[in-house]
Every structure is written in structure tokens, then in C-alpha cells.
Amino acid sequence: MTRARGMLGWMGAIALAIALMGLSSVAADEDRTPTDRYAKVFAGKTLTDGRGFVGQLELGMPLPLVTPLLGWGRQEPGLYSFWHFYEKGDWTLSVMPRPDYERCNFLYNVEALILEGKGAPATSRGIRIGDAVAKVEAAYGKEPQRLKDKLDSRGVTKTVWRNPNMKHPDMSARHAFDLSVRKGHYYPQHGMLFTFEDGKVARIIALLEHDPLPLWLRETRDAERPWIALIKEGVAKPTWERPEGGAHKGLLFLPEPPTVEPVTVEGLRFGAPKGWTRTGLTWTSPLGAEQVTLTVEDAPEDEDPLEYFVDQAFDVKTILTLRGQRDVPAAACKRLGADAARTWHHQLPKAGIDGWPARIYVLMLSKGTKRYRLSVSRTTWQRYPSPDGIELARRVLGSARIAP
């Protein structure tokens, strides 16, 4: 059994089948009438800070797994894209999803759970709907923050997608919701936000807080996920496996990224792919399209590293990385040996194997007057996940160290 096959358990099979069909339910003919099932499922439960209903409906879980658990909720396409509203019980639950921008932005994960109504479960710190502001501050802190973005657009620029052929919707309710959230008490350290009416808690919101480090700079490998693009042993380049009789292209199997060996260039040590051909400061894969590239520059003593970082991204049309994950935190900069660092990824058409697109992962480092730009390109397909690309970037970029 290959690693790819071994991953496809029942949960993976559900997520995979749904992704391939473009649906949000396992059975097309099931009853979609909203019920109060959610209220029964969560009766007597508590909402854990920043996690949700542990073991049942957790932040970060794939959206297609929500309806098998809770049934169908009301939906409002356009104003609340892909949200599910559960309202038949004595309290209401809104499930807010968001694209997985790090891995694959056409697959959605649960980003927030919004509770309203007197019968709603309490938080793990004992806060309920109707509690006073003072009780919230005693439990979560007297110095809350304000959420600057809309709830479903943190770190991105667009959150509401409208069909131009549909009648323009009434935005008043959405504007009122967004305003109340921006005025609420936001506790990012706990993954919680509370909105108020007349000094009392009106909504309890558990929020998924994103790691400020993107996947390719973390010290541990990203967990394998049973999605439509999987690493498979023995594959030399991206390969489709079409389901029998299916119209969809099928599963995209990807090769295991190469191991790396340490090299040191002008004070920068990093892992270069074994078996790739080196020409100057570029390492090229055996199939000729994928590359690891390093550029090194000496800057004037008074140049702000920000100028270099901005200049390096000037010609990039669309950066896929969330804003909050582009500036590398101070602790990670220290590990890299840099004074400052920035990272991001984007995609180039026809730059991969066989004319496929390539996803490019970039790390820019500044140390004194030295400027480094290290990049990794990996073949991908449209907006599909690139687990092999993320892992190769982690092996190369994550291993970078500037000598003291």
C-alpha cells in the first residue's frame, strides 16, 4: 500500500469525493431541510477557546464534513459565501468557512463558529450570551483588541463574491453585522471575539488564529491530508489518475520532493536538492523545469531592508500568501540569522514540467548590508494543493541560516 492510498480513510474519502464532485454533501438526494439537530448535538457542551466543539465541530475542519454532522443550514449566496446558518433550535449557530490559502484556496475549512441566543453553550471560561461586558473582561482581559478586517477577510482583500447575473442584494444586514464585529472585544491570544448589545454579550465567536509562520518555514512537516493532490511513491512527475468512467481529471499524484544537502554561498547556508544540476547559483531538476535559485546583493549602509523586499515583489501580479504571514516574526528571523525577513508564494503559468504552472516560494533575508533572495519552484496544476512544493520549500527555505 502506498502512502497516498493509506491515507484515504473514511474522512479522507468523504472530503475527496466532495472535492471531486464540487458538492457539499455526500448524497445528492438527501433531505436538505434545516433541523434543530445541531442543538441536540451540542447540548451540554462548551465552546473551547479558539478550537470550537472539541472532537465534534472544530475550527480548521473541512467544510464538507459539517453537513454529515449537523445537516443542512440556511445559506445566503453572495453576502455570506459558503456560510451555513443553523436556526431551528433555541439558539443559533453560524458556521463560517474560508479558503485554505496556504494549501489550496478552492477547498474550504471552518474558520469561525458564531453563537447567538440565550440557550447557546457557554465558553470554556464560563461566558454565556447575555453576560455583562465586565464579566467578559474579567475572564478574558481588560485590554481587548479591535478586529480591523471583516470576519471572513482577515489577511485577504476580498470576501464577498457576487454573481453579476443575480439581483444586487440588500447589504444593510451584512453591514450591521460587520460593524458590530469591528466594535466587539477581540482576544486573538484566545481565539475569541464577543459582540455586545446594551452592554450584554450578543454573540460569542470562536476564531481560528493562523500561525504567523507559513507552512514552508515551520520546523515540522505539514500533516498529510487526503485531498485531491497527493504525494505517491514512485511518481516521477505530476500524474493524473482518472476515476473509471469519470469526467473529472481524477486524482493528481505528485512525486516525493528530493532530499537536500547543505551548501554555503556567501555566508548563507541552506539545503540544495540532491541530484539537481548546479549552474552558478541555480539548481535545476533532472526534468529541467523546477529550480532553486539564490541571488545575493550588497546594499548601501543606509538602505532600509523594506525597500529591497518591496522591490523583489514589484512585478508579481498576485501574491497568494496571507498578509499576516509575509513578514517573518522576530523569533524566526533570529533562527534564520537575519535582521529582517519576508516570505511569500505565487504562481507562474507554463513554468513547470510539461508546460504546467509552477508555484514559486520565496524567502528574502537581510543581514547588515547583505540581501539574499532564495526561491523554490515546483510544478502544480491550477489552484490544486502542492504538498510536495510546500515540503520542498520547507527543506530548502526553512533550512536557510546566515552565518554570524
Helices and strands as residue ranges (DSSP letters): H 3-7, H 10-21, H 37-41, E 52-53, E 57-58, G 63-65, H 66-70, E 74-76, E 80-86, E 92-100, E 104-116, H 133-140, G 151-153, H 172-182, E 185-187, E 192-197, E 200-207, G 215-217, E 229-231, E 239-241, E 251-254, E 260-265, E 268-273, E 277-279, E 282-284, E 291-298, H 305-312, G 323-325, H 330-336, E 340-348, G 353-355, E 358-367, E 370-379, H 387-397, E 401-402
